Amino acid sequence: MPLPALRQRLQNGAPVSSSWIGGTDPLIHEAFLRADFDAITFDVQHGLLDETSLKLGIERAAFLGRPALVRLPIEDLSLAARTLDWGASGVILPMVEAVEDAARLVAATKYPPLGQRSYGPTRTGVLHGYEDRDDYVVDARNETFAFAMIETAAALEALNDILALDGLDGVFVGPSDLSIALAGDGTRSPRGEKTESAVRRVSEAAASAGKISGIYAATPQDAAHYRSLGFRLICIGSDLGTIQAAANALAKAARE
């Protein structure tokens, strides 16, 4: 099947909800892919995924018709391009602090004339059913995404310049790191007053720039709150956290 169509929904329709995956087990990946999420996001920055488990996860997503996004390790632009060649629909680059950082992301992930992504869509062409790889390139210009994470004070300062960058599809907020950066004493408070003000600012600035706003939500309640603020892409919870909570609930229920 062709690359999953996401852009129109992200820009104009209902918010897109994504699972957040850090583990390597393909059966867990499949369970979340079969759940009622719109997409799946693999967290390579803090998760346990290596290149093999990531590649297999992206393939499973393609087989099941779900768009796969990848949060990269810091500054790993070579993996950014590779994940797209493996079939991913988009990448999220953490710790972007300046427009130059975002520009390097665009260069690595966008085909010319927007960027300098090297031509080699062999595997993604097979996964998404393109007999002519050039047809994939045409679709990829519209249906692959590059998101810059906003999670530092410097990123907030450069927010408008980052959002103005041609080829950058949007920004993605990491509330925990952003709260630590704004606290001044290293305190984490993702729903604290300073963080909330910054989160609103990001959503509003992205909307004004015509770009997509995304955010990580630790709980369904957080997700509902961020939807109310206008965020378009919301990644919720985590696979490992969900499994641990379910295991604890099951054990507790068995003792009652």
Rosetta blueprint (number, residue, H / E / L):
1 M L
2 P L
3 L L
4 P L
5 A L
6 L L
7 R H
8 Q H
9 R H
10 L H
11 Q H
12 N H
13 G L
14 A L
15 P L
16 V E
17 S E
18 S E
19 S E
20 W E
21 I E
22 G L
23 G L
24 T L
25 D L
26 P H
27 L H
28 I H
29 H H
30 E H
31 A H
32 F H
33 L H
34 R H
35 A L
36 D L
37 F L
38 D L
39 A E
40 I E
41 T E
42 F E
43 D E
44 V L
45 Q L
46 H L
47 G L
48 L L
49 L L
50 D L
51 E H
52 T H
53 S H
54 L H
55 K H
56 L H
57 G H
58 I H
59 E H
60 R H
61 A H
62 A H
63 F H
64 L L
65 G L
66 R L
67 P L
68 A E
69 L E
70 V E
71 R E
72 L L
73 P L
74 I L
75 E L
76 D L
77 L H
78 S H
79 L H
80 A H
81 A H
82 R H
83 T H
84 L H
85 D H
86 W L
87 G L
88 A L
89 S L
90 G E
91 V E
92 I E
93 L E
94 P L
95 M L
96 V L
97 E L
98 A L
99 V H
100 E H
101 D H
102 A H
103 A H
104 R H
105 L H
106 V H
107 A H
108 A H
109 T H
110 K L
111 Y L
112 P L
113 P L
114 L L
115 G L
116 Q L
117 R L
118 S L
119 Y L
120 G L
121 P L
122 T H
123 R H
124 T H
125 G H
126 V H
127 L H
128 H L
129 G L
130 Y L
131 E L
132 D L
133 R H
134 D H
135 D H
136 Y H
137 V H
138 V H
139 D H
140 A H
141 R H
142 N H
143 E H
144 T L
145 F E
146 A E
147 F E
148 A E
149 M E
150 I E
151 E L
152 T L
153 A H
154 A H
155 A H
156 L H
157 E H
158 A L
159 L H
160 N H
161 D H
162 I H
163 L H
164 A L
165 L L
166 D L
167 G L
168 L L
169 D L
170 G E
171 V E
172 F E
173 V E
174 G L
175 P H
176 S H
177 D H
178 L H
179 S H
180 I H
181 A H
182 L H
183 A H
184 G L
185 D L
186 G L
187 T L
188 R L
189 S L
190 P L
191 R L
192 G L
193 E H
194 K H
195 T H
196 E H
197 S H
198 A H
199 V H
200 R H
201 R H
202 V H
203 S H
204 E H
205 A H
206 A H
207 A H
208 S H
209 A H
210 G L
211 K L
212 I E
213 S E
214 G E
215 I E
216 Y E
217 A E
218 A L
219 T L
220 P H
221 Q H
222 D H
223 A H
224 A H
225 H H
226 Y H
227 R H
228 S H
229 L L
230 G L
231 F L
232 R L
233 L E
234 I E
235 C E
236 I E
237 G L
238 S L
239 D H
240 L H
241 G H
242 T H
243 I H
244 Q H
245 A H
246 A H
247 A H
248 N H
249 A H
250 L H
251 A H
252 K H
253 A H
254 A H
255 R H
256 E L
